[in-house]
Amino acid sequence: MEETDAETGLTPRAARALVATQPWANFAGIAAISVALLAVVRGIGRLYRLPGALAAGMHGHATAVYIGGVIAGTLWVAGFNGVLGWLALRYGGALAGVARAERPPAAAVVCAFRLQHRFWRVQGILWAVVMALLVLGVAAASVVLLALHR
């Protein structure tokens, strides 16, 4: 049986397992930030096509809905992924501090666990918001469809 470090409460195997997640945390952070940047590029591209849509006859309320949808969608996807990417990279950076030490100080381990907790808490909140919006959207669409078919 492995001895537990008196300061951190981790066995050497647990500390190695924690540090082994660092490359994955960094990968997740870079991937999420890349998705955020691609969302911004996509949003700019969709707004760039707006003059063509206006020339084809889109105007008034449809234009406002289009622009609002592009901006809201871009901000949501870029914000969602940007925040999660930043949190994952912070967690990966904290793990680097744990990895550098033969016997990591308790403060470094606690910091890494706090950042990991924050990442998962924020991700859970964001996904709960997404699910709530989906349910509201389906409910609203159902009400509209029922009203149109009467």
Secondary structure, DSSP 4 states (H G I P E B T S, - for coil): -PPPPTTT---HHHHHHHHHTHHHHHHHHHHHHHHHHHHHHHHHHHHHTHHHHHHTT--THHHHHHHHHHHHHHHHHHHHHHHHHHHHHHHHHHHHHHHHSSS--HHHHHHHHHHHHHHHHHHHHHHHHHHHHHHHHHHHHHHHHHHHT-
